[in-house]
């Protein structure tokens, strides 16, 4: 799956990111699935993959964030770079 689409403008071909809405929707889904518990969430969209970054207090939250991406893009290559930092008491 390619997250970028090619469009023709006049006589020039340009690669226009068709990802602004997608990025917003992915972030919304991750936040909804995790109860907004991923700190410093960043979703990087590349032509052939999605990279998740941020900090979670549990591996379960990391998994939920990943599933939020899978809800919308089930077959995309996903790199989950969320760091698990257990909460200290």
Helices and strands as residue ranges (DSSP letters): E 4-9, E 12-17, H 20-34, E 39-46, E 49-56, H 59-72, E 77-84
